Amino acid sequence: MSNIIIRPKSREEWLEHRKTGIGSSEVATIVGLNPWETPYQLWRRKLGLDPAKDETFAMKAGHYLEDAVAQFWHDETGCEIIKRSSGDWLIANKERPYLQVSPDRTYWLPGMTKNNTNKGILECKTTQSQIDADDLPKHWFCQVQYQLGVAELEHGSLAWLCSGREFGYKDMEFVPDFFAWLVEEVDKFWRDNILGRQEPSVHSVQDILLKYARHTDGKVTEVSEDVYNAYSELKEVRDQVAALEERKISLEERLKFAFGDAEAISYGGKTLATWKTPKPSSKFDAKAFQEANPELAKNYMIQTQGTRRFLLK
């Protein structure tokens, strides 16, 4: 086989290894199929221009719940999960070690001799979205295909748990032509953008804010007719929103007037709305503190740079 297995001694070491290549969770970003990240954002993160992603609660929960998803999958399919595959490990291509994957689990193919080729890859997902097994998220499909290709395996399965209440899975076969395209794009990204430090094109407003956190004083850009048409349409939409907001306020005032000193209004026995005074809460009076302790307050003052503000003229 043209790949090697790496088993780091700790999760920290595993995370360091992942910095040296393109993992399966990143490949969809490179080919523009990840709805949560752009190639420009990935490039900045890989070069250390931006910090690594903080582990959110959802990410941590997804990691912890891999065992649960894998167990549901085992109960549903009867396939034997390989116990040693549950840790933090990597499979890397020998010739191009930046092609690397960290499968959630592997399993023995049923009815076959247990050896390195008769395995499958199981990818475990937790989500709040409803998943259609016949129309899987494209970035999930990319992830499994990339894992199968780097691991040189033919069979995989994608399993998901929706909102902790619904379980589903979809078996997959390796698609060589699709994997070859992924590798071609990863090769180009690694060669040109990572090693060559060539900056990818920007594709989102978030990209613009990362690249140009501040404006250039006095600079004016002449835009195309297409952008001008978007400007004109936005002005119309804002006028419509303003009219609706005015109508909304008028209707709210009409309802509030009907309350008097009541906490609720009803019609035909059905409660329509409530209007109650909240309980008192404590609040730090920063202005009063600053006036009473000006010198002390200076020690806790910091400058913050706000984001660019968009104003329509």
C-alpha positions as CSV (number, residue, x, y, z in Angstrom):
1,M,0.0,0.0,0.0
2,S,1.2,3.5,-0.7
3,N,0.1,5.0,2.7
4,I,1.3,4.9,6.2
5,I,-0.5,4.9,9.6
6,I,0.5,7.4,12.2
7,R,-0.5,7.0,15.8
8,P,0.4,10.1,17.8
9,K,0.9,9.7,21.6
10,S,-1.6,12.4,22.5
11,R,-4.4,14.5,21.0
12,E,-2.1,17.5,21.1
13,E,0.4,15.7,18.9
14,W,-2.4,14.5,16.6
15,L,-3.5,18.2,16.2
16,E,0.1,19.1,15.3
17,H,0.3,16.4,12.6
18,R,-2.9,17.7,11.1
19,K,-1.3,21.1,10.5
20,T,1.2,19.4,8.1
21,G,-1.4,18.4,5.5
22,I,-4.9,18.6,4.1
23,G,-7.4,16.5,6.0
24,S,-10.8,15.2,4.9
25,S,-12.7,18.0,6.7
26,E,-10.8,20.5,4.7
27,V,-10.9,19.1,1.2
28,A,-14.5,20.3,0.5
29,T,-13.3,23.8,1.3
30,I,-10.6,23.7,-1.3
31,V,-13.1,22.6,-4.1
32,G,-15.7,25.2,-2.9
33,L,-18.3,22.8,-1.5
34,N,-18.0,23.7,2.2
35,P,-20.8,26.1,3.2
36,W,-19.0,27.1,6.4
37,E,-15.5,28.0,5.1
38,T,-13.9,29.4,1.9
39,P,-10.5,28.5,0.4
40,Y,-9.2,32.0,1.4
41,Q,-10.1,31.4,5.1
42,L,-8.5,27.9,5.1
43,W,-5.4,29.3,3.5
44,R,-5.0,32.0,6.2
45,R,-5.5,29.4,8.9
46,K,-3.0,27.0,7.4
47,L,-0.3,29.7,7.1
48,G,-0.9,30.8,10.7
49,L,-2.3,34.2,9.6
50,D,-5.4,33.4,11.7
51,P,-5.5,31.2,14.8
52,A,-6.8,27.7,14.7
53,K,-10.5,27.3,15.0
54,D,-11.7,27.2,18.6
55,E,-13.5,24.0,19.6
56,T,-17.1,25.0,19.9
57,F,-19.6,23.1,22.1
58,A,-21.1,21.6,19.0
59,M,-17.7,20.4,17.8
60,K,-16.9,18.9,21.2
61,A,-20.3,17.3,21.4
62,G,-19.8,15.8,18.0
63,H,-16.5,14.3,19.0
64,Y,-18.0,12.8,22.2
65,L,-21.0,11.5,20.4
66,E,-19.0,9.6,17.8
67,D,-19.3,6.5,20.0
68,A,-23.0,6.8,20.1
69,V,-23.4,7.2,16.4
70,A,-21.0,4.3,15.8
71,Q,-23.1,2.1,18.2
72,F,-26.3,3.0,16.4
73,W,-24.7,2.2,13.1
74,H,-23.5,-1.2,14.5
75,D,-26.9,-2.0,15.8
76,E,-28.5,-1.2,12.5
77,T,-25.9,-3.0,10.2
78,G,-24.4,-5.7,12.4
79,C,-21.0,-4.8,11.1
80,E,-18.0,-5.1,13.5
81,I,-16.3,-1.9,14.3
82,I,-12.5,-2.1,14.7
83,K,-11.9,-1.0,18.3
84,R,-8.5,0.4,17.7
85,S,-9.9,2.8,15.1
86,S,-11.7,4.9,17.8
87,G,-8.6,7.0,18.8
88,D,-6.8,9.9,17.3
89,W,-4.8,8.6,14.4
90,L,-4.0,9.4,10.8
91,I,-3.5,7.8,7.4
92,A,-1.1,9.6,5.1
93,N,0.1,9.1,1.5
94,K,3.8,8.1,1.4
95,E,4.6,10.1,-1.7
96,R,2.5,13.1,-0.8
97,P,2.2,13.1,3.0
98,Y,0.0,16.2,2.9
99,L,-2.8,13.9,1.7
100,Q,-3.9,12.7,5.1
101,V,-7.1,11.6,6.8
102,S,-8.3,10.7,10.3
103,P,-11.3,8.3,10.0
104,D,-13.8,8.4,12.8
105,R,-14.0,4.6,12.7
106,T,-13.1,1.6,10.5
107,Y,-15.0,-1.7,10.3
108,W,-14.5,-5.2,9.0
109,L,-16.4,-5.9,5.7
110,P,-18.9,-8.7,6.6
111,G,-18.3,-12.2,5.3
112,M,-14.7,-11.4,4.3
113,T,-11.3,-12.3,5.8
114,K,-10.0,-9.7,8.3
115,N,-7.1,-8.0,6.6
116,N,-6.0,-4.5,5.8
117,T,-7.8,-4.4,2.4
118,N,-11.2,-5.8,3.7
119,K,-12.0,-2.8,5.7
120,G,-14.5,0.0,5.4
121,I,-14.5,3.6,6.7
122,L,-17.3,4.9,8.9
123,E,-17.8,8.7,9.2
124,C,-20.0,9.7,12.2
125,K,-22.0,13.0,12.2
126,T,-24.2,14.8,14.6
127,T,-26.5,17.6,13.2
128,Q,-29.5,19.7,13.9
129,S,-30.6,19.5,10.2
130,Q,-32.8,16.9,8.6
131,I,-30.7,14.7,6.3
132,D,-32.0,13.1,3.1
133,A,-30.0,9.9,2.4
134,D,-30.6,10.4,-1.3
135,D,-29.3,14.0,-1.2
136,L,-26.4,14.1,1.2
137,P,-24.5,17.3,2.0
138,K,-21.8,17.7,-0.6
139,H,-19.1,18.4,1.9
140,W,-19.9,15.1,3.7
141,F,-19.7,13.2,0.5
142,C,-16.3,14.8,-0.3
143,Q,-15.0,13.9,3.1
144,V,-15.8,10.2,2.8
145,Q,-14.5,9.9,-0.8
146,Y,-11.2,11.6,0.2
147,Q,-10.8,9.2,3.2
148,L,-11.5,6.1,1.0
149,G,-9.0,7.3,-1.6
150,V,-6.1,8.1,0.8
151,A,-6.8,4.9,2.8
152,E,-7.0,2.9,-0.5
153,L,-10.3,1.3,0.5
154,E,-13.4,0.6,-1.6
155,H,-16.3,0.8,0.9
156,G,-17.5,3.4,3.4
157,S,-20.5,4.4,5.3
158,L,-21.8,7.8,6.5
159,A,-23.9,7.7,9.7
160,W,-25.7,10.6,11.3
161,L,-27.7,11.5,14.4
162,C,-30.2,14.3,14.0
163,S,-31.1,16.4,17.1
164,G,-30.4,13.3,19.2
165,R,-33.6,11.8,18.0
166,E,-33.3,10.4,14.5
167,F,-30.6,8.1,13.1
168,G,-29.7,7.4,9.5
169,Y,-26.9,6.1,7.5
170,K,-25.8,5.7,3.8
171,D,-23.3,3.2,2.4
172,M,-20.9,4.5,-0.2
173,E,-18.6,3.0,-2.8
174,F,-15.3,4.6,-3.7
175,V,-15.5,6.8,-6.9
176,P,-12.0,6.9,-8.4
177,D,-12.6,9.7,-10.9
178,F,-14.0,12.0,-8.2
179,F,-11.1,11.2,-5.9
180,A,-8.6,11.9,-8.7
181,W,-10.3,15.3,-9.1
182,L,-10.1,16.0,-5.4
183,V,-6.4,15.1,-5.3
184,E,-5.7,17.3,-8.4
185,E,-7.3,20.3,-6.6
186,V,-5.5,19.5,-3.3
187,D,-2.2,19.2,-5.1
188,K,-2.6,22.6,-6.7
189,F,-3.7,24.2,-3.4
190,W,-0.8,22.7,-1.5
191,R,1.8,23.6,-4.2
192,D,0.6,27.1,-5.1
193,N,-1.2,28.4,-2.0
194,I,0.6,26.7,0.9
195,L,4.1,26.1,-0.3
196,G,4.0,29.0,-2.8
197,R,2.0,31.2,-0.5
198,Q,-0.1,32.4,-3.4
199,E,-3.2,34.1,-2.0
200,P,-6.6,32.5,-3.1
201,S,-9.4,34.7,-4.5
202,V,-11.9,36.0,-2.0
203,H,-15.4,34.7,-2.3
204,S,-17.4,36.1,0.6
205,V,-17.9,39.3,2.7
206,Q,-16.1,37.5,5.6
207,D,-13.1,37.1,3.2
208,I,-13.2,40.8,2.5
209,L,-13.2,41.6,6.2
210,L,-10.3,39.3,6.8
211,K,-8.3,40.7,4.0
212,Y,-9.2,44.4,4.4
213,A,-10.1,44.9,8.0
214,R,-9.8,48.7,7.4
215,H,-10.7,50.8,4.4
216,T,-8.1,52.8,2.5
217,D,-8.7,56.5,3.2
218,G,-9.9,58.4,0.1
219,K,-10.1,55.4,-2.2
220,V,-13.2,55.1,-4.4
221,T,-13.8,52.0,-6.6
222,E,-15.9,52.4,-9.8
223,V,-18.2,49.4,-9.9
224,S,-19.9,47.5,-12.7
225,E,-23.5,47.9,-13.8
226,D,-24.4,44.7,-12.1
227,V,-23.3,46.1,-8.7
228,Y,-25.1,49.3,-9.4
229,N,-28.3,47.4,-10.1
230,A,-27.8,45.6,-6.7
231,Y,-27.4,49.0,-5.1
232,S,-30.7,50.2,-6.7
233,E,-32.6,47.1,-5.7
234,L,-31.2,47.3,-2.1
235,K,-32.5,50.9,-1.8
236,E,-36.0,49.7,-2.9
237,V,-35.9,46.9,-0.4
238,R,-34.8,49.2,2.4
239,D,-37.7,51.5,1.6
240,Q,-40.1,48.6,1.8
241,V,-38.6,47.4,5.1
242,A,-38.9,50.9,6.5
243,A,-42.6,51.1,5.5
244,L,-43.2,47.7,7.1
245,E,-41.4,48.7,10.2
246,E,-43.5,51.8,10.5
247,R,-46.7,49.7,10.0
248,K,-45.4,47.2,12.7
249,I,-44.9,50.0,15.2
250,S,-48.3,51.4,14.5
251,L,-50.0,48.0,15.1
252,E,-47.9,47.4,18.3
253,E,-49.0,50.7,19.7
254,R,-52.6,49.9,18.9
255,L,-52.4,46.6,20.8
256,K,-50.5,48.2,23.8
257,F,-53.1,50.9,24.1
258,A,-55.7,48.1,24.8
259,F,-53.8,46.8,27.8
260,G,-54.4,49.5,30.3
261,D,-52.9,48.0,33.5
262,A,-53.6,44.4,32.4
263,E,-50.7,42.0,31.9
264,A,-52.5,40.3,29.0
265,I,-55.1,40.8,26.3
266,S,-57.4,38.1,24.9
267,Y,-60.0,37.5,22.3
268,G,-62.6,34.8,22.5
269,G,-60.8,33.4,25.5
270,K,-57.5,33.1,23.6
271,T,-54.5,35.1,24.9
272,L,-53.2,37.3,22.2
273,A,-50.3,39.0,23.9
274,T,-48.7,39.9,27.2
275,W,-47.1,43.2,28.4
276,K,-45.4,42.8,31.7
277,T,-42.7,44.6,33.7
278,P,-39.6,42.5,34.2
279,K,-38.0,41.9,37.5
280,P,-35.4,44.5,38.5
281,S,-31.8,43.6,37.6
282,S,-28.4,44.9,38.7
283,K,-26.2,46.7,36.2
284,F,-22.7,48.0,36.6
285,D,-22.7,51.8,36.0
286,A,-19.4,52.2,34.1
287,K,-19.9,56.0,33.6
288,A,-20.5,56.7,37.3
289,F,-17.4,54.5,38.2
290,Q,-15.3,56.4,35.7
291,E,-16.4,59.8,37.1
292,A,-15.8,58.7,40.7
293,N,-12.5,56.9,40.1
294,P,-10.9,58.4,36.9
295,E,-7.3,57.3,37.6
296,L,-8.3,53.8,38.5
297,A,-10.6,53.5,35.5
298,K,-7.7,54.4,33.2
299,N,-6.0,51.1,34.1
300,Y,-8.9,49.1,32.7
301,M,-9.5,51.1,29.5
302,I,-8.5,49.3,26.3
303,Q,-8.8,50.4,22.6
304,T,-10.9,48.2,20.4
305,Q,-11.1,48.3,16.6
306,G,-14.6,48.1,15.3
307,T,-15.5,46.4,12.0
308,R,-16.1,48.3,8.8
309,R,-19.5,50.0,8.8
310,F,-21.7,49.8,5.7
311,L,-23.7,52.9,4.9
312,L,-25.9,53.3,1.9
313,K,-25.9,56.7,0.3
